[in-house]
Amino acid sequence: MKRLTIIILQSIVISWAGAQAPDTCLIAFYNVENLFHPSDDSLTNDDDFTPMGLYHWSYAKYKRKIQNIGKVLVAMGEGKPPYLVGLAEIENEQVLKDLCYQSPLRKFRYRYVHYDSPDRRGVDVALLYRDSCVSIVRAEKIPVVFPFEPETRNRDLLYALVRFSNGDSLHLLVNHWTSRYGGFAATIPKRNHYADVARQKVDTILATTPDANILLMGDFNDYCTDESLEEHLRAARFSDSTQTDALFNLMYFFLKFNNRGSHKHEDFWGCLDQLIVSRGLLLDKGNLHVVGHIPHIYDAPFLLVPDEKYGGVKNYRTFLGPRYIGGFADHLPVYLRLALD
């Protein structure tokens, strides 16, 4: 009888602990590097990624890349992939359909939000979501036009208002800002303008909902200490600031580590990929909050290869120059874990 009583009490404690433990979910961002469909789009500059192009981009190579990306997202969640995934460098709706329905993601009921942008190469951002876990209340694209270079064809930002099964909402902004190609200094004004556009959207949200849960994710092509992020977007280190319009860049966390980052340039690992949140997501008393106040980089060994030139490891990419090597991408995925109390 005593043994039975102990077992019953243990069961009660376990059940109580499980009931008290908050549900959590992953929210991720992944620059998948040139996810092009092999067919030729006459309206964009995608010729290199066709069977007859520079990269001899065949359907077999394309299908392998689709499988690779799906495997990464499933592995990241240890079989429970992210509720939401922001993507950069996807060409069109077809690649999203194939990723959702022809990869290891197919059994998790992913859907997507996507808008074609004016980008000359035809690469866009997109949002994957598990419709059994979240719903999209509304979504829109946010055009970016440089006042100093209005003829430039730029990637749009993607905004979505997401609702979780517990009733909480999240304002999500997926970004892919102008790259440093052509020179870092020469492209600073472009990333600064992207930051201004993103900040304007944030301020619009906060003007009507001061305690809104907001997450900005993406490849910003700048580090957390660069002026676009610190001065224009005004994304600071985490603090106990009581300002309702404060934004906090979680990726400052990785500045304390050597050789930790989502992207390697020559011999330097850093985070061009950012996860930036509003104050409400860092208040543990809130229903929806970032677990531990920390971000994560998914750097599983299968995503890395030895770096013979600079030492250590580097991203296992799909191509090395024009040579096909069959890897994943030149960025690692980043993610955070949200508690759904």
C-alpha positions as CSV (number, residue, x, y, z in Angstrom):
1,M,0.0,0.0,0.0
2,K,2.8,2.4,0.9
3,R,4.5,1.7,-2.5
4,L,1.2,2.4,-4.3
5,T,0.7,5.6,-2.4
6,I,4.2,6.8,-3.4
7,I,3.6,6.0,-7.0
8,I,0.3,7.9,-6.9
9,L,2.0,10.9,-5.2
10,Q,4.8,10.9,-7.8
11,S,2.2,10.9,-10.6
12,I,0.4,13.8,-9.1
13,V,3.7,15.8,-8.8
14,I,4.7,15.0,-12.4
15,S,1.2,15.9,-13.7
16,W,1.3,19.2,-11.6
17,A,4.7,20.1,-12.9
18,G,3.7,19.4,-16.5
19,A,0.6,21.6,-16.0
20,Q,2.7,24.4,-14.6
21,A,5.4,24.2,-17.3
22,P,4.7,26.7,-20.1
23,D,4.3,25.5,-23.6
24,T,7.1,26.7,-25.9
25,C,7.6,27.1,-29.6
26,L,10.5,27.9,-31.9
27,I,10.4,31.0,-34.2
28,A,13.2,30.9,-36.8
29,F,14.8,32.8,-39.6
30,Y,16.9,31.3,-42.4
31,N,18.6,32.9,-45.3
32,V,18.6,29.8,-47.6
33,E,20.9,31.3,-50.3
34,N,19.6,31.4,-53.8
35,L,16.7,29.1,-53.7
36,F,15.8,29.3,-57.3
37,H,13.5,27.2,-59.4
38,P,15.3,25.9,-62.5
39,S,12.8,27.3,-64.9
40,D,13.7,30.6,-66.5
41,D,11.7,33.7,-65.5
42,S,11.9,36.2,-68.3
43,L,11.1,39.1,-66.0
44,T,14.0,38.7,-63.6
45,N,17.8,38.1,-63.8
46,D,17.7,34.4,-62.9
47,D,19.6,33.0,-65.9
48,D,22.5,31.8,-63.8
49,F,20.2,29.4,-62.0
50,T,18.8,27.5,-65.0
51,P,20.1,24.3,-66.5
52,M,22.0,26.2,-69.2
53,G,23.2,28.9,-66.8
54,L,26.5,29.5,-65.0
55,Y,25.6,27.1,-62.2
56,H,24.0,24.5,-64.4
57,W,21.1,24.5,-62.0
58,S,19.3,21.2,-62.7
59,Y,16.0,19.9,-61.3
60,A,18.0,17.2,-59.4
61,K,20.1,19.9,-57.7
62,Y,17.1,21.9,-56.9
63,K,15.2,19.0,-55.4
64,R,18.2,18.2,-53.2
65,K,18.3,21.8,-52.0
66,I,14.6,21.6,-51.1
67,Q,15.2,18.4,-49.2
68,N,18.2,19.9,-47.4
69,I,16.3,23.0,-46.2
70,G,13.4,20.8,-45.0
71,K,15.8,18.6,-43.1
72,V,17.4,21.6,-41.3
73,L,14.1,22.9,-40.1
74,V,12.9,19.6,-38.8
75,A,16.2,18.8,-37.1
76,M,16.3,22.3,-35.5
77,G,13.2,21.5,-33.5
78,E,14.3,17.9,-32.8
79,G,11.3,16.6,-34.7
80,K,9.1,19.6,-33.6
81,P,9.9,22.2,-36.2
82,P,9.3,26.0,-35.7
83,Y,5.8,27.4,-35.7
84,L,7.1,30.3,-37.8
85,V,10.0,30.5,-40.2
86,G,11.1,33.7,-42.0
87,L,13.0,33.0,-45.2
88,A,15.3,35.1,-47.4
89,E,16.5,34.5,-50.9
90,I,13.5,32.5,-52.2
91,E,12.6,33.0,-55.8
92,N,8.9,32.5,-56.1
93,E,5.8,30.8,-54.9
94,Q,6.7,27.5,-56.6
95,V,9.8,27.0,-54.4
96,L,7.6,27.6,-51.3
97,K,5.0,25.0,-52.5
98,D,7.8,22.5,-53.1
99,L,9.4,23.2,-49.7
100,C,6.0,22.8,-47.9
101,Y,4.7,19.8,-49.8
102,Q,7.7,18.0,-51.3
103,S,10.2,18.1,-48.4
104,P,10.4,16.7,-44.9
105,L,8.1,19.6,-43.8
106,R,5.1,18.1,-45.6
107,K,3.8,16.2,-42.6
108,F,3.8,19.4,-40.4
109,R,1.1,21.3,-42.4
110,Y,3.1,24.3,-43.3
111,R,1.6,27.2,-45.3
112,Y,3.3,30.3,-46.5
113,V,2.9,34.1,-47.0
114,H,4.8,35.5,-50.0
115,Y,4.7,38.6,-52.2
116,D,6.7,39.1,-55.4
117,S,9.1,42.0,-54.9
118,P,10.8,44.2,-57.5
119,D,14.2,42.8,-56.8
120,R,16.1,42.5,-60.1
121,R,17.3,38.9,-59.3
122,G,13.8,38.0,-58.3
123,V,14.6,36.9,-54.7
124,D,12.1,37.7,-52.0
125,V,11.4,37.1,-48.3
126,A,8.6,34.8,-47.2
127,L,7.0,33.4,-44.1
128,L,6.3,29.8,-43.4
129,Y,3.7,29.0,-40.7
130,R,2.2,25.8,-39.2
131,D,-1.5,26.4,-39.6
132,S,-2.3,23.8,-36.9
133,C,-0.4,26.0,-34.4
134,V,-0.9,29.6,-35.6
135,S,-3.1,31.7,-37.8
136,I,-2.3,34.7,-40.0
137,V,-4.7,37.5,-39.1
138,R,-3.4,39.8,-41.9
139,A,-0.3,40.3,-43.9
140,E,1.1,42.8,-46.3
141,K,4.3,43.8,-48.2
142,I,6.0,47.0,-47.4
143,P,7.8,48.5,-50.4
144,V,11.2,50.2,-49.9
145,V,12.1,53.1,-52.2
146,F,15.3,55.0,-51.8
147,P,14.7,58.7,-52.1
148,F,18.2,59.2,-53.3
149,E,18.0,56.4,-55.8
150,P,14.3,55.9,-56.7
151,E,15.0,53.8,-59.8
152,T,16.5,51.0,-57.8
153,R,14.4,47.8,-57.5
154,N,14.5,46.7,-53.9
155,R,13.3,43.8,-51.9
156,D,10.1,44.5,-50.0
157,L,9.7,43.9,-46.2
158,L,7.0,41.4,-45.2
159,Y,4.6,42.1,-42.3
160,A,2.3,39.6,-40.7
161,L,0.0,39.7,-37.7
162,V,0.1,36.2,-36.2
163,R,-2.2,34.7,-33.6
164,F,-1.4,31.7,-31.4
165,S,-3.8,29.1,-30.1
166,N,-3.7,30.7,-26.7
167,G,-5.1,34.0,-28.2
168,D,-1.8,35.9,-28.0
169,S,-0.7,37.9,-31.1
170,L,2.7,38.7,-32.6
171,H,3.5,41.4,-35.1
172,L,6.2,39.9,-37.3
173,L,8.5,41.8,-39.8
174,V,10.7,39.7,-42.1
175,N,13.7,41.7,-43.5
176,H,16.4,41.3,-46.1
177,W,18.2,44.5,-46.4
178,T,20.6,45.7,-49.1
179,S,23.8,43.6,-49.2
180,R,27.4,45.0,-48.9
181,Y,28.1,44.0,-52.5
182,G,29.7,47.0,-54.1
183,G,31.3,48.2,-50.9
184,F,30.3,48.6,-47.3
185,A,30.5,52.4,-47.1
186,A,28.7,52.9,-50.4
187,T,25.7,50.8,-49.3
188,I,25.3,52.2,-45.8
189,P,22.6,54.8,-46.8
190,K,20.6,52.0,-48.3
191,R,20.5,49.9,-45.1
192,N,19.9,53.0,-43.1
193,H,16.8,53.7,-45.2
194,Y,15.6,50.1,-44.7
195,A,16.0,50.7,-41.0
196,D,13.9,53.9,-41.2
197,V,11.1,52.1,-43.1
198,A,11.1,49.2,-40.5
199,R,11.1,51.7,-37.6
200,Q,8.2,53.6,-39.1
201,K,6.2,50.3,-39.2
202,V,7.1,49.6,-35.6
203,D,6.1,53.1,-34.5
204,T,2.7,52.7,-36.3
205,I,2.0,49.5,-34.4
206,L,3.0,50.9,-31.0
207,A,1.0,54.1,-31.6
208,T,-2.2,52.0,-31.4
209,T,-1.0,49.1,-29.2
210,P,1.8,50.3,-26.8
211,D,2.3,46.8,-25.3
212,A,2.4,45.0,-28.7
213,N,4.5,41.9,-29.1
214,I,6.8,42.7,-32.1
215,L,9.6,40.6,-33.6
216,L,11.8,41.8,-36.4
217,M,13.8,39.0,-38.0
218,G,16.0,38.7,-41.1
219,D,19.3,39.2,-42.9
220,F,20.0,42.8,-42.2
221,N,23.5,42.7,-43.8
222,D,24.7,44.7,-40.9
223,Y,26.0,43.8,-37.4
224,C,24.1,44.8,-34.3
225,T,26.6,47.6,-33.6
226,D,26.2,49.2,-37.0
227,E,24.5,52.6,-37.4
228,S,21.5,51.2,-39.3
229,L,20.5,49.1,-36.3
230,E,21.7,51.2,-33.4
231,E,20.8,54.7,-34.6
232,H,18.1,54.3,-37.2
233,L,16.2,51.3,-36.1
234,R,17.1,52.1,-32.4
235,A,17.6,48.4,-31.5
236,A,19.6,48.4,-28.2
237,R,21.1,45.9,-25.9
238,F,18.6,44.3,-23.5
239,S,18.0,46.4,-20.4
240,D,15.2,47.0,-17.9
241,S,14.1,50.1,-19.9
242,T,10.5,51.1,-19.3
243,Q,10.2,52.9,-22.6
244,T,7.3,51.4,-24.4
245,D,8.8,52.0,-27.8
246,A,12.1,50.3,-27.0
247,L,13.5,47.6,-29.3
248,F,16.1,45.1,-28.1
249,N,18.5,43.2,-30.4
250,L,18.9,39.7,-28.9
251,M,22.0,39.1,-31.1
252,Y,24.2,41.3,-28.8
253,F,24.3,38.1,-26.8
254,F,26.9,36.6,-29.2
255,L,29.3,39.4,-28.9
256,K,30.7,37.8,-25.8
257,F,31.8,34.7,-27.8
258,N,34.7,34.4,-30.2
259,N,34.0,32.6,-33.5
260,R,30.2,32.4,-32.9
261,G,27.9,33.7,-35.6
262,S,25.4,32.9,-38.3
263,H,27.7,33.9,-41.2
264,K,31.4,33.7,-41.9
265,H,33.3,36.3,-43.9
266,E,36.9,35.2,-44.5
267,D,38.1,34.4,-41.0
268,F,35.4,36.3,-39.1
269,W,32.1,34.7,-37.7
270,G,29.4,37.3,-37.0
271,C,25.7,37.8,-37.0
272,L,24.2,39.6,-40.0
273,D,21.0,37.8,-39.2
274,Q,19.1,39.5,-36.4
275,L,16.3,38.8,-33.9
276,I,14.9,42.0,-32.5
277,V,12.0,42.3,-30.1
278,S,9.8,44.8,-28.4
279,R,9.9,45.2,-24.6
280,G,6.8,43.1,-24.0
281,L,8.4,39.9,-25.3
282,L,11.1,40.2,-22.6
283,L,8.7,40.6,-19.7
284,D,8.5,37.2,-18.1
285,K,5.1,38.1,-16.6
286,G,3.7,38.4,-20.0
287,N,1.8,35.5,-21.6
288,L,4.1,35.5,-24.6
289,H,7.8,36.0,-23.9
290,V,11.3,34.9,-25.0
291,V,12.6,32.0,-22.9
292,G,15.8,33.0,-21.1
293,H,15.9,36.3,-23.1
294,I,18.4,34.6,-25.4
295,P,18.6,33.8,-29.1
296,H,20.1,30.7,-30.7
297,I,22.1,29.8,-33.7
298,Y,21.5,26.4,-35.2
299,D,25.1,25.3,-35.9
300,A,24.7,21.5,-36.1
301,P,27.9,19.8,-37.4
302,F,26.2,18.7,-40.7
303,L,25.8,22.4,-41.6
304,L,29.5,23.0,-41.4
305,V,32.7,21.9,-43.3
306,P,36.4,22.4,-42.6
307,D,37.7,25.8,-43.7
308,E,41.0,25.0,-45.4
309,K,41.9,28.6,-46.0
310,Y,41.2,30.3,-42.7
311,G,41.0,27.4,-40.3
312,G,38.2,26.1,-38.2
313,V,34.9,25.5,-40.0
314,K,32.7,27.4,-42.4
315,N,29.2,27.1,-43.8
316,Y,28.5,24.1,-46.0
317,R,27.1,25.9,-49.0
318,T,25.4,24.7,-52.1
319,F,28.1,26.2,-54.3
320,L,31.7,27.1,-53.8
321,G,32.1,29.8,-56.5
322,P,30.5,28.2,-59.6
323,R,31.4,24.6,-58.3
324,Y,28.5,22.6,-57.0
325,I,29.2,20.9,-53.6
326,G,25.6,20.1,-52.6
327,G,25.4,21.8,-49.2
328,F,22.9,24.0,-47.5
329,A,23.4,27.8,-47.4
330,D,26.0,30.5,-46.6
331,H,24.1,31.4,-43.4
332,L,23.1,29.4,-40.4
333,P,19.5,29.6,-39.2
334,V,18.8,31.7,-36.1
335,Y,15.9,31.2,-33.7
336,L,14.3,32.0,-30.4
337,R,12.1,30.1,-28.1
338,L,8.8,31.6,-27.1
339,A,6.9,30.6,-24.0
340,L,3.1,30.4,-24.5
341,D,1.9,30.7,-20.9
